[in-house]
């Protein structure tokens, strides 16, 4: 029995799917990160105005949105949704903003 070589079309489609997922993930990540940064910025403004409760809410919302962004990006890339390392990386801007005076 002779083996048939793999079709180059199948490999091309698989490569195209990988590229499509990566482009979608980068687009999703860049759009949603604007929201995370905006919430952090608002939290800092509210904290400087003496509105501590509003500041806490903005920082909390930025952390939640950062986790959603991390999980969403990993799902788009067909990876395991929960990764301790990447969730910590996604929460780093929020933590730095909270600790920054």
C-alpha positions as a Markdown table, in Angstrom:
| # | Residue | x | y | z |
|---|---|---|---|---|
| 1 | Unk | 0.0 | 0.0 | 0.0 |
| 2 | Unk | 1.3 | 3.4 | -0.9 |
| 3 | Unk | 0.9 | 6.4 | 1.3 |
| 4 | Unk | -0.7 | 9.5 | -0.2 |
| 5 | Unk | 1.0 | 12.8 | 0.5 |
| 6 | Unk | -0.9 | 15.3 | 2.6 |
| 7 | Unk | -2.8 | 17.9 | 0.7 |
| 8 | Unk | -1.1 | 21.3 | 0.8 |
| 9 | Unk | -4.6 | 22.9 | 0.8 |
| 10 | Unk | -5.3 | 21.2 | 4.2 |
| 11 | Unk | -2.2 | 22.7 | 5.7 |
| 12 | Unk | -2.9 | 26.1 | 4.2 |
| 13 | Unk | -6.4 | 26.1 | 5.7 |
| 14 | Unk | -5.0 | 25.2 | 9.1 |
| 15 | Unk | -2.4 | 27.9 | 9.0 |
| 16 | Unk | -5.0 | 30.4 | 7.8 |
| 17 | Unk | -7.2 | 29.5 | 10.8 |
| 18 | Unk | -4.3 | 30.0 | 13.2 |
| 19 | Unk | -3.6 | 33.4 | 11.7 |
| 20 | Unk | -7.3 | 34.4 | 11.8 |
| 21 | Unk | -7.6 | 33.5 | 15.5 |
| 22 | Unk | -4.4 | 35.5 | 16.3 |
| 23 | Unk | -5.6 | 38.6 | 14.4 |
| 24 | Unk | -9.0 | 38.4 | 16.1 |
| 25 | Unk | -7.3 | 38.0 | 19.6 |
| 26 | Unk | -5.0 | 41.0 | 19.0 |
| 27 | Unk | -8.0 | 43.1 | 17.9 |
| 28 | Unk | -10.1 | 42.0 | 20.8 |
| 29 | Unk | -7.2 | 42.6 | 23.2 |
| 30 | Unk | -6.4 | 46.1 | 21.9 |
| 31 | Unk | -10.0 | 47.3 | 22.0 |
| 32 | Unk | -10.8 | 46.0 | 25.4 |
| 33 | Unk | -7.5 | 47.2 | 26.9 |
| 34 | Unk | -8.6 | 50.8 | 26.1 |
| 35 | Unk | -11.5 | 50.2 | 28.5 |
| 36 | Unk | -9.2 | 48.9 | 31.2 |
| 37 | Unk | -6.9 | 51.9 | 30.9 |
| 38 | Unk | -9.9 | 54.3 | 30.9 |
| 39 | Unk | -11.3 | 52.8 | 34.1 |
| 40 | Unk | -7.9 | 53.0 | 35.8 |
| 41 | Unk | -7.5 | 56.6 | 34.7 |
| 42 | Unk | -11.0 | 57.4 | 36.0 |
| 43 | Unk | -10.1 | 55.7 | 39.3 |
| 44 | Unk | -7.0 | 57.9 | 39.7 |
| 45 | Unk | -9.0 | 61.0 | 38.9 |
| 46 | Unk | -11.7 | 60.1 | 41.4 |
| 47 | Unk | -9.1 | 59.3 | 44.1 |
| 48 | Unk | -7.4 | 62.7 | 43.5 |
| 49 | Unk | -10.8 | 64.4 | 43.9 |
| 50 | Unk | -11.3 | 62.7 | 47.2 |
| 51 | Unk | -14.0 | 60.3 | 46.0 |
| 52 | Unk | -12.6 | 57.1 | 47.5 |
| 53 | Unk | -15.7 | 55.0 | 47.0 |
| 54 | Unk | -16.0 | 55.9 | 43.3 |
| 55 | Unk | -12.3 | 55.3 | 42.9 |
| 56 | Unk | -12.6 | 51.8 | 44.4 |
| 57 | Unk | -15.5 | 51.0 | 42.1 |
| 58 | Unk | -13.4 | 52.0 | 39.0 |
| 59 | Unk | -10.4 | 50.0 | 40.1 |
| 60 | Unk | -12.6 | 47.0 | 40.8 |
| 61 | Unk | -14.3 | 47.3 | 37.4 |
| 62 | Unk | -10.9 | 47.6 | 35.7 |
| 63 | Unk | -9.7 | 44.4 | 37.4 |
| 64 | Unk | -12.9 | 42.5 | 36.4 |
| 65 | Unk | -12.5 | 43.7 | 32.8 |
| 66 | Unk | -8.9 | 42.7 | 32.8 |
| 67 | Unk | -9.8 | 39.2 | 33.8 |
| 68 | Unk | -12.5 | 39.0 | 31.2 |
| 69 | Unk | -10.1 | 40.2 | 28.6 |
| 70 | Unk | -7.5 | 37.6 | 29.6 |
| 71 | Unk | -10.1 | 34.8 | 29.5 |
| 72 | Unk | -11.7 | 36.0 | 26.3 |
| 73 | Unk | -8.3 | 36.2 | 24.5 |
| 74 | Unk | -7.3 | 32.8 | 25.7 |
| 75 | Unk | -10.6 | 31.3 | 24.5 |
| 76 | Unk | -10.2 | 32.9 | 21.1 |
| 77 | Unk | -6.7 | 31.4 | 20.9 |
| 78 | Unk | -8.1 | 28.0 | 21.9 |
| 79 | Unk | -6.1 | 27.8 | 25.1 |
| 80 | Unk | -7.2 | 26.9 | 28.6 |
| 81 | Unk | -9.2 | 29.9 | 29.8 |
| 82 | Unk | -7.7 | 30.1 | 33.3 |
| 83 | Unk | -3.9 | 30.7 | 33.5 |
| 84 | Unk | -2.6 | 32.0 | 36.8 |
| 85 | Unk | 0.4 | 33.6 | 35.1 |
| 86 | Unk | -1.7 | 35.5 | 32.5 |
| 87 | Unk | -4.3 | 36.6 | 34.9 |
| 88 | Unk | -1.6 | 38.0 | 37.2 |
| 89 | Unk | -0.1 | 39.8 | 34.1 |
| 90 | Unk | -3.5 | 41.2 | 33.2 |
| 91 | Unk | -4.2 | 42.5 | 36.7 |
| 92 | Unk | -0.7 | 44.1 | 37.0 |
| 93 | Unk | -1.8 | 47.6 | 35.6 |
| 94 | Unk | -4.7 | 47.7 | 38.1 |
| 95 | Unk | -2.6 | 46.7 | 41.0 |
| 96 | Unk | 0.1 | 49.2 | 40.1 |
| 97 | Unk | -2.5 | 52.0 | 39.8 |
| 98 | Unk | -4.0 | 51.1 | 43.2 |
| 99 | Unk | -0.6 | 51.1 | 44.9 |
| 100 | Unk | 0.7 | 54.2 | 43.0 |
| 101 | Unk | 0.2 | 57.5 | 45.0 |
